[in-house]
Amino acid sequence: MVTRRGFLKTSAGAAGAALAASACGGSSDAPCTPNPTGSGCSSQLPDASYFTQLAQDLTAAGYGTPQIVIDLDRLDANADAIVTGIGRDRYRIVEKSLPSLDLLSYVSSRTGSDRFMVLHLPFLPTILAALPNAQVLVGKPQPLAAMLQFFAAIPPGEWPVVAQRVRFLADSAKRVADLAQLAANMSLTLQVAIEIDIGLHRGGVRTPEGLPDVLAVFVANPGALVFAGLLGYDGHVANTPAGPGLEEYAARQQWQTATDRYQSFVDVVQEQFPDLARPDLIFNSGGTATYPLYTSGPVNDVAVGGGMLRPASYPNTFVSALTPASFIAAPVLAHYDTVDLPLIKKMSKTMWSDQQMFTIYGGGWAAEFVWPPGASLAPLVNDAENKNLVPNQSWLVAPTSPPIMPDDWIFQHPREADAIFQFENILLVRDGRLQPMTWRSFPRRY
């Protein structure tokens, strides 16, 4: 399966640079063992006793279907590390990677941050209602139709409060003009930030020279619009191509290039539009893979979401302080002493003579198998990750000892934090034990 980060890495490699052979490069306070199935470090995972106890707790609690769990102790440690690295007054919580009101509220309480980034507009009314202190930056430009639907779902009497708490995003003079007309029609003043392109080339005003035409719309509509700042996402930085051992150096160089580019946009605001250059402007960037780098430069607002759960897809270059905090657990359905794949029966028994085979409930999620050791998808007979929105029944193979029997539990480490979106209930672990309390993911999807 080609993921977003995988595409960035592959594309960069095709451009002429060899990618790192190990994702454990870069600075780290402790040595880590490369995880052969992904980009994380296996030494950051819990030990055998942890998964053994959790499996016993799941069985004792009567669970018989796949579950997702969040380890609160690991979440706390990640939250503390992120806030220490960014600064409490600069940290912004990203809704996309933490799609649960319970989880968002917990992270807000733990970090002391009421700043949120919301990327999916239909979630915004629920977040505003459930988190009354939340101040929101919308994380991507929205079609005008989406904006109309958003306000139509809110009582008109609440529109002014929403306009005070939310900063919307635009990426062109036309979008800003559309928002100005919308604000005028509703007798509101909307706060709007501008997306800028600092090297990812996914969207935003492409060059500093193009920014004045966008800012001029604010000057022309003082009653309808307030300029709220800039957003420049650095999602390409951590995937900078480099030879083995040079990953950190290459990423830091790319970060500096992106930061210099960001500053050139800020210079346009400050030098050409001084009346818009208020002290409270938001200059947002960052992400889980790069947040420790933002100790200097123009960025005063750093967004991190998935790092709270430390999914498997992030390279370890700058985030070795974060540890995996969420796991998918699935029960075993059937066990076979030998690998006996359909259509290649003789070949499979020869090639995997030292393996056992078993099937699990589900298993097609974008995740890495982490327990028991050596478990992996059987070759040739499984669909690609996430091909089925409701994974059915996956074949797995593993070393013959210990035997993996029906009703045992298999654990996976999600590649993305928003894997919790695929589960209605979120189970919680504290002190290595399953807790009676549960959280809920967002009740609606797209």
C-alpha positions as CSV (number, residue, x, y, z in Angstrom):
1,M,0.0,0.0,0.0
2,V,1.3,3.4,-0.9
3,T,0.9,5.8,2.0
4,R,1.4,9.6,1.9
5,R,4.7,9.5,3.7
6,G,5.8,6.5,1.7
7,F,5.0,8.4,-1.5
8,L,7.2,11.3,-0.3
9,K,10.0,9.0,0.5
10,T,9.8,7.1,-2.8
11,S,9.5,10.2,-4.9
12,A,12.5,11.8,-3.2
13,G,14.5,8.6,-3.8
14,A,13.6,8.6,-7.5
15,A,14.9,12.1,-7.7
16,G,18.4,10.8,-7.2
17,A,19.1,10.3,-3.5
18,A,19.3,7.0,-1.6
19,L,17.0,6.8,1.3
20,A,18.2,5.8,4.7
21,A,18.6,2.1,5.3
22,S,17.5,2.5,8.9
23,A,14.9,4.8,10.4
24,C,16.8,4.8,13.7
25,G,19.2,7.5,12.4
26,G,19.5,10.9,14.0
27,S,19.9,11.9,17.5
28,S,18.5,9.6,20.2
29,D,19.0,9.5,24.0
30,A,19.0,5.7,23.9
31,P,19.9,3.2,21.2
32,C,17.0,1.7,19.4
33,T,16.6,-1.5,17.4
34,P,15.3,-1.1,13.9
35,N,11.8,-2.6,13.4
36,P,12.1,-4.7,10.2
37,T,8.5,-4.1,9.4
38,G,8.4,-0.3,9.6
39,S,10.0,3.0,10.4
40,G,9.7,2.9,14.2
41,C,12.0,1.3,16.7
42,S,11.1,-2.0,18.3
43,S,12.9,-1.1,21.5
44,Q,10.2,1.6,22.1
45,L,7.5,-1.0,22.3
46,P,6.2,-2.6,25.5
47,D,7.8,-5.9,26.5
48,A,6.3,-9.4,26.5
49,S,4.7,-9.2,29.9
50,Y,2.8,-6.1,28.8
51,F,1.1,-7.8,25.9
52,T,0.6,-11.0,27.8
53,Q,-1.2,-9.2,30.6
54,L,-3.3,-7.1,28.2
55,A,-4.4,-10.2,26.4
56,Q,-5.5,-11.7,29.7
57,D,-7.4,-8.5,30.6
58,L,-9.2,-8.4,27.2
59,T,-10.3,-12.0,27.6
60,A,-11.4,-11.5,31.2
61,A,-13.4,-8.4,30.2
62,G,-15.3,-10.6,27.7
63,Y,-14.0,-8.9,24.5
64,G,-14.2,-11.2,21.4
65,T,-13.8,-8.7,18.5
66,P,-11.0,-6.4,17.4
67,Q,-10.3,-3.5,19.7
68,I,-8.1,-0.4,19.8
69,V,-6.4,0.6,23.0
70,I,-4.6,3.7,24.2
71,D,-2.0,3.5,26.9
72,L,-2.5,6.5,29.1
73,D,0.9,6.4,30.8
74,R,2.6,6.5,27.4
75,L,0.2,9.2,26.2
76,D,1.0,11.3,29.2
77,A,4.8,10.9,28.6
78,N,4.4,11.8,24.9
79,A,2.2,14.9,25.8
80,D,4.8,16.1,28.3
81,A,7.7,15.6,25.8
82,I,5.8,17.5,23.1
83,V,4.9,20.4,25.3
84,T,8.5,20.6,26.7
85,G,9.8,20.7,23.1
86,I,7.4,23.2,21.8
87,G,6.3,25.3,24.8
88,R,2.8,25.3,26.2
89,D,1.9,28.6,24.7
90,R,2.9,27.6,21.2
91,Y,1.4,24.0,21.0
92,R,-1.7,23.4,18.8
93,I,-3.6,20.1,19.0
94,V,-4.5,18.6,15.7
95,E,-8.0,17.1,15.5
96,K,-7.4,14.9,12.4
97,S,-4.9,12.6,14.2
98,L,-6.9,12.4,17.4
99,P,-10.5,12.0,16.2
100,S,-12.2,11.6,19.6
101,L,-13.7,14.3,21.8
102,D,-12.6,12.4,24.9
103,L,-9.0,12.1,23.6
104,L,-8.9,15.8,22.5
105,S,-10.2,16.9,25.9
106,Y,-7.6,14.7,27.7
107,V,-4.7,16.1,25.7
108,S,-5.9,19.6,26.2
109,S,-6.1,19.1,30.0
110,R,-2.7,17.3,30.1
111,T,-0.9,20.0,28.0
112,G,-2.8,23.1,29.1
113,S,-3.4,24.0,25.5
114,D,-6.8,25.3,24.2
115,R,-5.5,25.7,20.7
116,F,-6.8,23.3,18.1
117,M,-6.4,22.7,14.4
118,V,-9.5,21.2,12.8
119,L,-9.2,19.9,9.2
120,H,-12.7,18.4,8.7
121,L,-15.3,21.2,8.9
122,P,-18.2,18.9,9.9
123,F,-16.4,18.1,13.2
124,L,-16.1,21.8,14.1
125,P,-19.5,22.5,15.6
126,T,-19.2,19.4,17.9
127,I,-15.7,20.5,19.0
128,L,-16.8,24.0,19.7
129,A,-19.7,22.8,21.8
130,A,-17.8,20.2,23.7
131,L,-14.7,22.3,24.3
132,P,-15.9,25.8,25.2
133,N,-12.4,27.2,25.6
134,A,-11.2,25.9,22.3
135,Q,-9.7,28.4,19.9
136,V,-9.6,26.9,16.4
137,L,-7.4,27.3,13.3
138,V,-9.0,25.5,10.4
139,G,-6.2,23.4,8.8
140,K,-7.1,23.5,5.2
141,P,-9.0,25.9,2.8
142,Q,-12.6,25.0,2.5
143,P,-14.9,25.2,-0.5
144,L,-17.5,27.9,-0.2
145,A,-20.2,25.3,-0.3
146,A,-18.7,23.7,2.8
147,M,-18.6,27.0,4.6
148,L,-22.3,27.6,3.8
149,Q,-23.2,24.1,5.1
150,F,-21.2,24.8,8.3
151,F,-22.9,28.0,9.2
152,A,-26.3,26.6,8.1
153,A,-25.9,24.0,10.8
154,I,-25.4,26.6,13.5
155,P,-28.1,28.9,14.9
156,P,-27.6,32.4,13.6
157,G,-27.5,33.8,17.1
158,E,-24.3,31.8,17.7
159,W,-22.5,33.0,14.5
160,P,-20.7,35.9,16.2
161,V,-19.2,33.7,18.9
162,V,-18.1,31.1,16.3
163,A,-16.5,33.9,14.3
164,Q,-14.5,35.0,17.4
165,R,-13.3,31.5,18.2
166,V,-12.4,30.2,14.7
167,R,-9.8,31.3,12.2
168,F,-10.6,30.0,8.8
169,L,-8.0,29.4,6.0
170,A,-7.7,30.6,2.4
171,D,-5.1,30.0,-0.3
172,S,-5.9,32.5,-2.9
173,A,-7.3,36.0,-3.5
174,K,-10.5,34.4,-4.8
175,R,-11.1,32.3,-1.7
176,V,-10.5,35.4,0.5
177,A,-12.9,37.4,-1.6
178,D,-15.5,34.6,-1.3
179,L,-15.1,34.7,2.5
180,A,-15.5,38.4,2.5
181,Q,-18.8,38.2,0.6
182,L,-20.0,35.4,2.9
183,A,-19.1,37.5,6.0
184,A,-20.9,40.5,4.5
185,N,-24.0,38.5,3.8
186,M,-24.1,37.2,7.4
187,S,-23.1,40.6,8.9
188,L,-20.1,39.0,10.5
189,T,-16.4,39.7,10.7
190,L,-14.4,36.5,9.8
191,Q,-10.8,35.8,10.9
192,V,-8.9,34.3,8.0
193,A,-5.3,33.0,7.8
194,I,-3.5,32.4,4.6
195,E,-1.9,29.1,3.6
196,I,1.6,29.5,2.1
197,D,3.8,26.9,0.3
198,I,7.1,26.5,2.0
199,G,8.2,23.5,-0.1
200,L,5.6,20.8,0.1
201,H,3.8,22.1,-3.1
202,R,0.5,20.7,-1.9
203,G,-1.3,24.0,-1.8
204,G,-1.2,27.6,-0.6
205,V,0.2,30.8,-2.1
206,R,3.2,29.5,-4.1
207,T,5.6,32.5,-3.8
208,P,6.0,35.6,-1.6
209,E,5.5,37.7,-4.7
210,G,2.0,36.3,-4.9
211,L,1.0,37.2,-1.4
212,P,0.3,41.0,-1.9
213,D,-2.7,40.3,-4.2
214,V,-4.2,38.1,-1.4
215,L,-3.5,40.5,1.4
216,A,-5.0,43.4,-0.7
217,V,-8.4,41.7,-0.3
218,F,-8.2,42.1,3.5
219,V,-7.4,45.8,3.1
220,A,-10.4,46.2,0.8
221,N,-12.8,44.5,3.2
222,P,-11.9,45.8,6.7
223,G,-15.4,45.2,8.1
224,A,-15.8,41.7,6.8
225,L,-12.3,40.2,7.3
226,V,-9.5,40.2,9.8
227,F,-6.1,38.9,8.7
228,A,-5.2,36.1,11.2
229,G,-1.8,34.9,10.1
230,L,-0.1,32.3,8.0
231,L,0.0,28.5,7.8
232,G,2.9,26.7,6.1
233,Y,3.0,22.9,6.5
234,D,6.4,21.3,6.5
235,G,5.3,17.7,5.7
236,H,8.1,17.1,3.3
237,V,11.0,18.0,5.6
238,A,11.3,14.7,7.6
239,N,11.3,12.7,4.3
240,T,14.3,14.5,2.8
241,P,16.4,12.0,0.8
242,A,19.8,11.2,2.3
243,G,22.4,8.6,2.4
244,P,22.7,6.3,5.4
245,G,23.8,8.3,8.4
246,L,23.0,11.7,6.8
247,E,19.2,11.7,7.5
248,E,19.3,14.2,10.3
249,Y,21.7,16.6,8.5
250,A,19.6,16.5,5.3
251,A,16.3,17.1,7.2
252,R,17.8,20.0,9.2
253,Q,19.0,21.6,6.0
254,Q,15.6,21.2,4.4
255,W,13.9,22.6,7.5
256,Q,16.1,25.6,7.3
257,T,15.2,26.1,3.7
258,A,11.5,25.9,4.5
259,T,12.0,28.3,7.5
260,D,13.8,30.8,5.4
261,R,11.0,30.6,2.8
262,Y,8.4,31.1,5.6
263,Q,10.3,34.2,6.8
264,S,10.1,35.6,3.3
265,F,6.3,35.5,3.4
266,V,6.3,37.1,6.9
267,D,8.6,39.8,5.5
268,V,5.9,40.7,2.9
269,V,3.3,41.1,5.6
270,Q,5.5,43.2,7.9
271,E,7.1,45.4,5.2
272,Q,4.3,45.8,2.6
273,F,1.2,45.6,4.9
274,P,2.3,47.0,8.3
275,D,-1.3,47.7,9.2
276,L,-2.1,43.9,9.0
277,A,1.0,43.0,11.0
278,R,-0.5,42.7,14.5
279,P,1.4,41.1,17.4
280,D,-1.2,38.4,17.8
281,L,-0.8,36.9,14.3
282,I,-0.5,33.2,14.0
283,F,2.4,31.8,12.1
284,N,1.7,28.1,12.1
285,S,3.8,25.1,11.0
286,G,5.2,21.9,12.3
287,G,4.0,18.4,12.8
288,T,4.9,15.4,14.8
289,A,8.0,14.5,12.7
290,T,9.6,18.0,13.1
291,Y,8.3,19.7,16.2
292,P,11.6,19.7,18.1
293,L,13.2,21.9,15.4
294,Y,11.0,24.9,16.1
295,T,13.2,26.6,18.6
296,S,13.9,29.6,16.4
297,G,12.5,31.3,13.3
298,P,9.2,33.0,12.5
299,V,6.9,30.1,13.5
300,N,5.0,30.9,16.8
301,D,2.4,28.2,16.6
302,V,3.4,24.5,16.2
303,A,0.8,21.9,15.4
304,V,1.2,18.3,16.6
305,G,-1.5,15.6,16.6
306,G,-0.3,12.0,15.9
307,G,2.8,12.3,18.1
308,M,0.6,11.9,21.1
309,L,0.1,8.3,20.1
310,R,3.4,7.9,18.2
311,P,2.2,5.8,15.2
312,A,4.6,3.6,13.3
313,S,4.9,5.7,10.1
314,Y,7.0,8.6,11.5
315,P,10.8,8.4,11.0
316,N,12.6,8.4,14.3
317,T,15.1,11.2,13.4
318,F,13.7,13.9,15.7
319,V,11.0,12.1,17.8
320,S,12.9,9.4,19.6
321,A,11.4,10.8,22.9
322,L,8.0,9.6,21.8
323,T,6.8,6.0,22.3
324,P,4.0,4.0,20.8
325,A,0.8,4.5,22.8
326,S,-1.9,2.8,20.8
327,F,-2.4,-0.7,19.7
328,I,-5.0,-2.8,17.8
329,A,-5.8,-6.1,19.3
330,A,-7.5,-8.9,17.3
331,P,-8.5,-12.4,18.4
332,V,-7.2,-15.5,16.7
333,L,-10.0,-17.5,15.0
334,A,-8.2,-20.7,13.7
335,H,-4.8,-22.4,14.1
336,Y,-2.9,-24.7,11.7
337,D,0.3,-26.5,12.6
338,T,1.7,-26.0,9.2
339,V,1.5,-23.3,6.5
340,D,-1.0,-24.6,4.0
341,L,-1.8,-21.8,1.5
342,P,-4.5,-22.5,-1.2
343,L,-3.3,-23.4,-4.7
344,I,0.4,-23.7,-3.6
345,K,0.0,-26.3,-0.9
346,K,3.3,-28.2,-1.5
347,M,5.3,-25.0,-2.1
348,S,4.0,-23.3,1.0
349,K,4.8,-26.3,3.3
350,T,8.3,-26.4,1.9
351,M,9.0,-22.6,2.0
352,W,7.6,-22.1,5.4
353,S,8.4,-25.4,7.0
354,D,9.3,-23.8,10.3
355,Q,6.1,-21.7,10.5
356,Q,2.6,-22.1,11.9
357,M,-0.4,-20.5,10.2
358,F,-3.5,-18.9,11.8
359,T,-6.3,-16.6,11.0
360,I,-7.4,-13.5,12.9
361,Y,-10.6,-11.5,13.2
362,G,-9.9,-8.6,10.8
363,G,-6.3,-7.8,10.2
364,G,-6.4,-5.6,7.1
365,W,-5.6,-2.3,8.9
366,A,-2.6,-0.1,8.1
367,A,-0.5,-1.4,11.0
368,E,2.5,-3.4,11.9
369,F,2.3,-6.7,13.8
370,V,4.2,-6.4,17.1
371,W,3.1,-9.3,19.2
372,P,3.6,-12.3,19.3
373,P,7.1,-11.9,17.9
374,G,7.5,-12.9,14.2
375,A,3.8,-12.7,13.3
376,S,3.2,-11.4,9.8
377,L,0.7,-11.6,7.0
378,A,0.9,-14.8,5.0
379,P,2.2,-14.0,1.5
380,L,0.0,-14.1,-1.6
381,V,-3.3,-14.6,0.1
382,N,-4.1,-11.3,1.8
383,D,-5.6,-8.1,0.4
384,A,-3.5,-4.9,0.6
385,E,-3.9,-2.8,3.7
386,N,-7.1,-0.9,4.0
387,K,-8.4,-2.4,0.7
388,N,-11.5,-3.5,2.7
389,L,-13.0,-0.8,4.9
390,V,-14.2,-3.6,7.2
391,P,-11.3,-6.1,7.3
392,N,-12.6,-9.6,7.3
393,Q,-10.2,-12.5,8.2
394,S,-6.5,-12.4,7.6
395,W,-4.0,-15.3,7.2
396,L,-0.9,-14.9,9.4
397,V,2.2,-16.9,9.8
398,A,4.6,-17.1,12.8
399,P,7.4,-19.3,14.2
400,T,6.0,-22.6,15.4
401,S,6.8,-21.8,19.1
402,P,4.9,-20.8,21.0
403,P,1.7,-22.1,19.3
404,I,-0.8,-19.4,18.6
405,M,-4.2,-20.8,19.3
406,P,-7.9,-19.8,18.8
407,D,-9.0,-17.0,21.2
408,D,-5.4,-15.8,21.7
409,W,-4.8,-12.1,20.9
410,I,-2.6,-10.6,18.2
411,F,-1.4,-7.0,18.6
412,Q,-0.6,-4.4,15.9
413,H,0.9,-0.9,16.1
414,P,-1.0,1.5,13.7
415,R,0.9,3.3,11.1
416,E,-1.3,6.4,11.6
417,A,-2.8,7.8,14.9
418,D,-6.2,8.3,13.3
419,A,-6.6,4.5,13.1
420,I,-8.8,5.0,16.1
421,F,-11.3,6.5,13.6
422,Q,-12.0,2.9,12.5
423,F,-13.3,1.9,15.9
424,E,-16.3,3.1,17.8
425,N,-14.9,2.5,21.3
426,I,-11.4,3.2,22.6
427,L,-10.1,1.0,25.4
428,L,-7.7,2.5,27.9
429,V,-4.7,1.1,29.7
430,R,-3.2,2.5,32.9
431,D,-0.2,0.9,34.8
432,G,-0.3,-1.9,32.2
433,R,-3.8,-3.0,33.0
434,L,-7.1,-2.6,31.0
435,Q,-9.3,0.0,32.6
436,P,-13.1,-0.1,33.0
437,M,-13.6,3.3,31.5
438,T,-13.7,3.7,27.7
439,W,-13.6,6.6,25.3
440,R,-15.5,7.1,22.0
441,S,-14.2,8.1,18.6
442,F,-16.1,10.7,16.6
443,P,-19.6,9.4,15.9
444,R,-19.8,10.6,12.3
445,R,-17.4,10.0,9.5
446,Y,-17.3,12.0,6.2
